[in-house]
Each structure stands twice: as C-alpha cells, then as structure tokens.
Amino acid sequence: MKKIILSIALIAGLNFFASAQEKTGVGIMPFSFVQGAASSQDVNSIQETVINAFVKTKRFNIVDRSKMDALKKEKDLQKSEDFIDGSVIAQGVSLGANFLISGHVISAQAERMETAPDATTGKVTVSYKAKLSIQLKVIDVATGQVVTSETIEPKGGSAFGGMMGVGPSTPEAAITKAIKGIEEKVDDFVNKNFPATFPIVEIQEKDSKGNATKIMIAGGTAFNLQKGQKLKVVEVSIIEVNGKKLERKKDIGELKITKVEDENFSTCSVSSGGIEINAKFEAKAKLLVITKD
C-alpha cells in the first residue's frame, strides 16, 4: 500500500514539474514589407533573426513556419491592426500557438556615401550606410488582441553604418551589419515580453533568523538557465476590482543561480527577501520565480 501511495505521489510530482515547465507555443508569421523599402531576401534574414531569438532561449515550441502562411494571409484580410477575428484565432489554436508574432519591415535599405576626393590622389572612397527599422507585435491567441507593439532599430537609430569612408563597402554588407545590430534588441524584446517562470520546489537552507538562504527551483538547462543568472521571486494573487478579477504579481525577493543541477532543477542563493520568501512559502502562497529583463 505504501508503495502504491508513493508511486501516486511521484507521478503527481512529475506532472506538476512538467506543467511548471510547459513551453509556450509561438507562431511567427511571415514578415510583411513594402516593395522598394526592402528586399525579400533581407526580410527573410530579419525574420530568421527573430526566430533565432525565440529558439535559443529553449523556452518555446515554435510552430512550423510552413503552416503560418495561411494564417498570415487570413490576418492580412482583417481591417483592424489591434484585433483579429475568430477564424484566425481558431487556426492559431489548432497549430498549438499561445501567441502569434507579427513582423513588418518598415525599411531595410542601404545609402551610398562618398568621401571628398583625396587632395593628393583624387581618389573617392565609397561606403554604405543601412537604414533598418522593423515593427514587432505580439498577438494573444486567447483574445485575438495585440498585447504589445514595438519598433526596433539598431543602436543609435535606424541609420546604421560607420564613419564616412570606413563603413561597409557594399549595400549587402551594410544591411547584414545592421541586422546583426538589432540582435540584442530582439533578444530584449523576447525576454521582456515572455519571461520564463518557475515554481520554488523547496527551501534548502535558512539562517537562525528565518531567512531563506538557499532554495531549489523547477527550472534547468531545458530552459537555458545558467549559473550566475539573476531571477526575481513574485507572489501571485487575485484581486477583485469593480467586479473584475485581476492577477497581481508582487516582487518579494531576488535570487542568483549557483548551480544548474540538470534539465529540470537549479539551486539558487537568496540575494534579498529571504524572510518573506520563507514565510510565504510556508504559508503555501503562490510564488513564482521569473527571469529578469
């Protein structure tokens, strides 16, 4: 009988952690652009950069891109940019997407630049400066609404190149350099809008004053967590406002990963909020550990 109970508890525990680490389904629709403002080849490269930003986190199930074409065509028929009708939502659900990423390349062009003729040789040096700007939108499949929209450009603005005469020597090289220049901003976009969340498994150590000093979380290499990474602990509660139930996330502490145990677990030191983390955990409050921006 004890073995049966233990087996049931083990299965329940495994199901809990599997649920805690369930990956978010994301569908990335083919990016749109205006003819003359960008080339299809550059648009494809920009889309690949966005796809890679999601893939490398190891936190998402990316919908097969070949299945996104029909969804993109359906969305383009909608008049509103901030809402999508039920047919698109139904398709998104059938594809296993929780969110859709819509991208529009505003500009991906290279401008020719020339230096003044050299006083001795009369030589003119030619270089190119790229103008790159893209708009990314996150669409919640559950509601059909655009939950966030952001314009992304290389650091320093949409025009990206080098000092006169020392920039890329071809238009293609200028565009490639500009696309490389938005990678970090695209990564920030993904992390800001899709932070990973993990439950606290146990408080492994606490000091004489009741401060939690070492805890284990249900997150590991499967979600690309790394030693030294900083995380925050939030308490999740439901508050009713004017008859509507709203979810509130209150920051109560910070952690630092000291060891990634395996694909499912990591141990962390508590940087701040040890007393409250321990008290809330013992009171069985809903606590989540969230990756920081």
C-alpha positions in Angstrom: 0.0 0.0 0.0 2.8 2.4 0.9 4.5 1.6 -2.5 1.2 2.5 -4.3 0.9 5.8 -2.4 4.5 6.6 -3.1 4.1 5.9 -6.8 1.0 8.1 -7.0 2.8 10.9 -5.2 5.8 10.5 -7.6 3.6 10.7 -10.6 1.8 13.7 -9.3 5.1 15.4 -8.6 6.4 14.7 -12.1 3.1 16.0 -13.6 3.5 19.2 -11.5 7.0 19.9 -12.7 6.1 19.0 -16.3 3.3 21.5 -16.1 5.6 24.1 -14.5 8.0 23.8 -17.4 5.5 23.6 -20.2 6.8 25.5 -23.1 4.8 28.4 -24.7 3.6 27.9 -28.2 4.6 30.7 -30.5 3.8 31.1 -34.2 5.9 33.6 -36.2 4.0 34.8 -39.2 5.9 35.6 -42.5 7.0 39.2 -42.2 5.4 41.9 -44.4 7.2 44.7 -46.2 6.5 47.4 -48.8 8.1 46.8 -52.2 11.0 49.2 -52.6 11.5 49.6 -48.9 13.3 46.2 -48.5 14.1 43.1 -50.5 12.5 39.8 -49.8 16.0 38.3 -49.1 16.7 40.9 -46.4 13.2 40.4 -44.9 13.8 36.7 -44.7 17.1 37.3 -42.9 15.4 39.7 -40.4 12.7 37.1 -39.7 15.4 34.4 -39.1 17.0 36.8 -36.5 13.6 37.0 -34.7 13.0 33.2 -34.9 16.5 32.5 -33.6 15.9 34.9 -30.6 13.0 32.6 -29.6 14.7 29.3 -30.4 17.9 29.9 -28.5 16.0 30.5 -25.2 14.8 26.9 -25.3 11.5 28.1 -23.8 9.2 27.9 -26.8 7.6 25.5 -29.1 7.9 27.2 -32.5 5.0 26.5 -34.9 6.2 25.1 -38.2 6.7 28.1 -40.4 5.2 26.4 -43.5 1.9 26.3 -41.6 2.0 30.1 -40.9 1.5 31.2 -44.5 -2.3 30.7 -44.5 -2.6 32.3 -41.1 -0.7 35.4 -42.4 -3.0 35.7 -45.4 -6.1 35.5 -43.2 -4.7 38.1 -40.9 -4.0 40.5 -43.8 -7.7 40.4 -44.6 -8.5 41.9 -41.3 -9.1 45.7 -41.2 -8.0 46.3 -37.6 -4.4 46.1 -36.6 -5.3 45.6 -32.9 -7.8 42.7 -33.2 -8.1 39.5 -35.1 -11.3 37.6 -35.7 -12.3 34.2 -34.6 -11.2 32.3 -37.7 -7.5 33.4 -37.2 -7.7 32.5 -33.5 -9.1 29.1 -34.3 -6.3 28.4 -36.7 -3.7 29.6 -34.1 -5.2 27.3 -31.5 -5.2 24.4 -33.9 -1.5 25.0 -34.6 -0.7 24.9 -30.9 0.2 28.6 -30.6 -0.5 30.6 -27.5 0.9 33.8 -29.1 1.5 35.0 -32.7 4.4 37.2 -33.7 3.6 39.7 -36.5 6.5 41.5 -38.1 6.7 44.3 -40.6 9.9 45.6 -42.1 9.5 49.4 -42.3 12.8 49.9 -44.0 15.9 47.9 -44.9 17.9 50.0 -47.4 21.5 51.0 -48.0 22.6 54.5 -48.8 25.7 55.2 -50.8 28.2 57.6 -49.2 31.3 59.1 -50.7 34.3 60.9 -49.2 35.6 64.1 -50.7 38.4 63.5 -53.3 41.8 62.9 -51.8 43.9 66.0 -52.1 46.9 64.0 -53.5 45.4 61.1 -55.4 41.9 62.5 -56.1 40.6 59.1 -55.0 37.0 58.9 -53.7 36.2 56.3 -51.1 32.7 54.7 -51.3 30.9 53.1 -48.4 27.3 52.3 -47.5 25.0 53.1 -44.5 22.0 51.0 -43.9 18.6 52.3 -42.7 16.8 49.5 -40.8 13.6 49.6 -38.9 11.2 46.8 -38.0 7.9 46.6 -36.1 7.1 43.5 -33.9 3.7 42.8 -32.5 2.6 40.1 -30.0 -0.9 38.8 -30.5 -2.6 36.8 -27.7 -4.4 33.9 -29.4 -6.8 33.6 -26.4 -8.2 37.1 -27.0 -7.1 38.0 -30.6 -5.7 41.3 -29.3 -2.3 42.8 -29.8 -0.8 42.9 -26.4 2.4 44.7 -27.3 3.9 46.5 -30.2 7.5 47.8 -30.6 9.6 49.4 -33.3 13.1 48.0 -33.3 16.1 49.7 -34.8 19.9 49.3 -34.4 21.5 51.2 -31.5 21.9 54.8 -32.4 18.8 54.9 -34.6 17.5 53.4 -37.9 20.6 54.6 -39.9 23.4 52.2 -39.2 26.8 52.1 -40.8 30.2 53.6 -39.9 32.1 56.8 -40.1 32.5 58.3 -43.6 34.8 56.2 -45.6 35.1 53.3 -43.1 31.6 51.8 -43.4 30.7 48.6 -45.3 31.9 48.6 -48.9 28.7 47.1 -50.4 25.0 47.6 -49.9 24.6 43.9 -48.9 27.3 44.2 -46.2 25.7 47.3 -44.8 22.3 45.6 -44.4 23.9 42.5 -42.9 25.7 44.6 -40.4 22.5 46.4 -39.5 20.6 43.1 -39.0 23.4 42.0 -36.7 23.0 45.3 -34.9 19.4 44.5 -33.9 20.0 41.0 -32.4 20.4 42.3 -28.8 17.3 44.4 -29.0 15.3 41.5 -30.4 16.6 39.3 -27.5 15.5 42.0 -25.1 12.0 42.1 -26.8 11.6 38.3 -26.3 12.8 38.3 -22.7 10.7 41.4 -21.7 7.5 40.1 -23.2 8.0 36.3 -22.4 9.8 36.0 -19.1 10.2 32.3 -18.0 8.5 31.3 -14.8 9.4 28.5 -12.4 8.0 27.3 -9.0 10.0 27.0 -5.9 10.5 23.3 -5.1 11.9 23.6 -1.6 13.8 25.9 0.7 17.0 24.0 1.3 18.7 26.3 3.8 17.7 29.2 6.1 19.6 31.1 8.8 18.8 31.4 12.5 16.6 34.4 11.9 14.3 32.5 9.4 15.8 34.0 6.3 15.7 31.6 3.3 19.3 31.5 2.1 19.3 28.6 -0.4 16.4 27.3 -2.5 15.7 24.9 -5.3 13.6 25.9 -8.3 12.0 23.7 -11.0 14.0 25.0 -14.0 17.2 24.0 -15.5 19.1 23.5 -18.8 15.8 22.7 -20.6 15.1 26.5 -20.3 18.7 27.6 -20.8 19.1 28.7 -17.2 22.8 29.4 -16.4 25.0 29.7 -13.3 25.2 33.3 -12.1 21.8 34.3 -13.7 19.7 36.6 -11.6 16.0 35.9 -11.0 13.2 37.5 -9.1 10.6 36.0 -6.8 7.0 37.2 -7.1 3.8 36.4 -5.1 0.8 35.9 -7.4 -2.6 36.8 -6.0 -6.0 37.5 -7.5 -7.6 40.9 -6.6 -11.2 41.8 -7.5 -11.6 45.4 -8.8 -15.0 46.6 -9.8 -16.3 43.1 -10.1 -13.4 42.0 -12.3 -10.7 39.6 -11.1 -7.2 40.8 -11.8 -3.9 38.9 -11.4 -1.3 40.8 -9.3 2.4 39.9 -9.2 4.2 41.4 -6.3 8.0 41.3 -6.1 9.2 39.9 -2.8 12.8 38.9 -3.4 15.8 38.2 -5.7 17.8 35.1 -6.4 21.1 34.1 -8.1 21.6 30.7 -9.6 24.5 28.9 -8.0 24.2 25.6 -9.7 22.2 24.2 -12.6 21.5 20.7 -11.4 20.1 19.2 -14.7 17.4 20.0 -17.3 14.7 20.4 -14.6 16.3 21.8 -11.4 18.6 24.6 -10.2 19.8 25.7 -6.8 19.9 29.4 -6.0 21.2 31.7 -3.3 18.8 34.3 -2.0 20.1 37.8 -2.6 17.2 39.7 -0.9 13.8 39.0 0.6 14.8 35.8 2.5 12.3 36.4 5.4 9.3 37.0 3.2 10.1 34.2 0.8 10.3 31.7 3.6 7.2 33.0 5.3 5.1 33.0 2.0 6.5 29.5 1.0 5.5 28.0 4.4 2.1 29.7 4.1 1.6 28.0 0.7 1.2 31.3 -1.1 1.6 31.1 -4.9 5.2 32.0 -5.6 6.9 32.2 -8.9 10.5 32.7 -9.9 10.8 34.8 -13.0 13.7 35.6 -15.3 14.7 39.2 -15.1 14.9 41.6 -18.1 
